[in-house]
C-alpha cells in the first residue's frame, strides 16, 4: 500500500455524466479501507434529471477546462495527504494533470481524454465527438446528448433497455467549451518529466476514446524512472464505470495500488 493510514481516493467524473457514476466505486474502495471523494463538477451538484431540466444552462456552458482543473486541484490541496486520483474520460485527463503538478500520490486514468497533441482520425472518435464539440452552434448553450448519440458514444453493445436506464440515470448537459479546450494548451502535459505512478486503462470497444488513443497517450510518457502502466479490458465501452463487470476493473486497480512501493507524500 502507499501509506499506513487510510488513503483518500479522489474520483473525477468525465463530461456528459453525473458524478453519481462513482457511487458503487466508492463503496467498493471504502470496503477496502480507503476514504473516498467524488465531487461534482462546478455548477453540476444536482441530480441528473434536475440538470437536464435546466438545459440549456448558461453557467455550465461557460465552464472551461482550466476552471475544472483548478476546482479539483483545490480539493486535492485541502486533503491532509496527497490522494490517489482516479478519473474517467476528461476526468482521466484531469488526473494526469494533477499528477503532473505533484498533487497525487498515484493516478489512474480510465478511458482518458489524452493530453494536448495526441490525436486519432479513427471514424468512431470523430463521430462520437462531433456533436459535443458543437461547431456552428452557440457556445452559450449547453450540449445535451440525444439518446441515439448516447447509444453510439457511451453504451454501444448494451441491450437497449440498459442503455435507456443508463441515459436516465447519468446524462447531463455539458459545456462545449470544455470539450474544445482538451486540444489546447490547457490540456498540456510534460511527458518527459518524472511523475508518481500512473496507470492508463483502455477499453477495446470504446467509440469515444478508442483503445489506440489511450495507448498513444501511454507511449508518450518517457521517464524511465517513473512507473507508467497500461491495461486494456475487452468489450468495455465508454460507459465502463457502470457497465456490468466494472468490479473487475476496480479490483485490477486495487491490486495495482497494492503493488506500488511505499511512498512519502
N, C-alpha and C positions, 0 to 999 in steps of 0.2 A: 504493500500500500504506500501511498505518497506520504502520509503523516500518521502519527499515533492517534491524534484527535480526529473527531468526525470532520471530514472534508465537505465543504459545500459544493454541490453541483449547480451551476448556473445554466439553465436551459434557455436557448434563444430561438424563438419561432421564426419561420420564414414568412415570406409575403403571402397574401391571399387567404390565410387561415388563422383561426383563433388560437391563442396561447393555451386553450384547453386541450389541444392535441397532446400536451405533455402530461396530462393528469395521471394516466396509467404508468408512465415512465417514472414519475415522481414516487409513486407507491412502490414500484419495483426497486428503485435505488435507496429509498428510505428503509426498506426491509433489509437492505444490505449494509446498513449502518451509516449512510450518507445523510447530510442535510440537503434539501433541495429548494431551489427557487425557479419559478418560470414566469417572470413578469411579462405583462402585456407590452406591446409597443406603445409609444406615445399616442394618445387620443383613441386607444383601442381597448381600454379596460372596461369592457361590457360584453354581454353575451352576443354570440354571432348574429342571432335574429334581430337584436336591437341595433347592431352596427349596420346590418343590411337595410333596416328601415330608415337609417339616416342617409343612405346613399341618394344623391351624390353629396359627400361630406367634405366641405372645403378645408376643414382642419387636417383630416387625413391626407387630402390631396396635396397639401402644402409640405408634407414631410419629406425631408432629404436624407440621404444616406449618412452624411456627416452628423446630423442630429441623432439618428438612430444609434450610431456607434458611440456617440458621446453619452447617450442615455444608458447604455449597458456598461460603458466604461465607468460611469459614476457609481452604478450599482456594485460593480466589481471592487472599486476602490473603497467602498464603505464596509466591505466584509473584513473580518478580523484576520483572515489569511487569504492568499490567492486561491480563487476557486478553480475547480475543473470546469471548463466551459464546453457544453455540448450544444451545437447549433445545427439547424436544418435549413438548407437552401440559402437564402440571404442571411439567415442566422449562422450558417456554416462559414460564410464569408466574414461575418462579424466576429466569429470565434477566431478565425485566422488572424484578423487584425488585432484583437485583444491579446492574442499570443505574441504577436509581433511587438506589441507595446509592453510586454512583460507583465501583464495583468492577470495571467492564468498560470496555474501550475502544470496544466496539460489541456489540450483541446481536441475535441472530436468533431469533425465536420462531416455531416451526413448529407449526401447528395448535394454538395455545396455549390452555390454560385461561385465561379472562380474569381480570383482577383484580376485586376486590370491586366490586359494583354494576352489573356488566354481565351481563344475563341474556337468555335466549330461552325461549319456550314452544313451540318447534318440537318436534313429536312425536318425531322421531328422537333428539334431545338428551335428552328426558325418559325415553324408553325405554332408551337406552344407559346412562344414569346411575342409573337406579332401583336396580339390583342393587348396584353399588359403594357407593352411599350407605348401604345396609344398614339402612334404617329397620325397626324392630320386630325387629331381630336384635342379638345381643350384640356390642359394640364390642371385647370382649376376645378375639374370634376374628377372624382374617383373612378377607378375601373372596377367593375363588378363582373366576375367571371360568369358566363352563362353555363347552364347545365351541360350543354354539349362541349363547351370549352373545357369544363371541369373533367368530363369523361375522358377527353383526349390528354389533357396536360397533367392530371393527377391520378385518376383512378382507372386508367386503361387496364383491361384484363380482368376486372372485377365484375361480378354479377350486377345488373342494373339496379336492383333494389338496394344493394350495398352502396353503390355509387350515389343513389338518391339520399340515403340516410347520412352518408358522409358529407354530402353537399349541405344538407340542413344543419348538421352539427358544426360544421367547420368554416364554411366560406364567408369571407368578409370583404368589404371594399378595400381597394388598395390605391396608393399613390403611384401615378405613372412616373413621376419624377424620380422616385427612389429606385424604380426598376432601371430607368435610363442611367442613373448615377453609377450603377455597378460596372459600367465600361469606362468610367472616368478615373481621374487620379484619386478620387475619394476612396476608391477600392484598391489602392496601391499597396503592394507588399514587397519588401526586400527579400527575395528568395535566397540570397547568399548569406543572410545574417543568421547567427546562431539562434536557436529557439528551444523552448521547452517541448516536451513530447507532443507530437501531432499525429492523429490517426484520421485518414480520409476514407470514408465509406461510400461506395457506389452501388447502384442497382442496375441489373442487366436490362430491365425493360422500362427504365425511366425515360419518358419522352421529353420532359422539360430540361433535365440535366443529364444528358447521356453519360454512360459509364466512361466513354472515351475522353470526355471533358474533365471528369474527375481524375482520370489517370494522367492527363496532361498537367493538371494542377499539381499532382503528387511529384511528377518528374521535374518540375521547376525548382523544387527545393534542393539545394546543392551542398549545404553544410554537412560535412561527413561526420561531425561530432554530435550532431543533433539527431534525436530519434524522429524519423518520419516514416509512417507505415501506411499501407494501402490495402483495402479489402473490398472485394466485390461479392454481393449476395445475389444469387439468381432470382429471377422472376419478381424483383421488387420495383414498384413504380414510384412516382413522386409522393404518393400518399403513404410512404414507407413507415412513418411513425405510428400509424393506426391500422396499417394493413395486417390482416391475420398473419401471425408468425413474427410480429415485431419483437417478441421476447427473445428470439434467437439473436437478434442484433444487440439488444440490451445486454444479454449475457456475454456476448463476444466483447463488448466494450468493458464490462466489469472485469473479465479475465485479462484484457489488455492492460487495464489500470493496475491490477494486482501485480503484474509482472514488471512494472516500471521500477527503476531504482528509487530508493528513498531520496527525497529532495528537501532542500532547505528553501522555504519561500523567501 
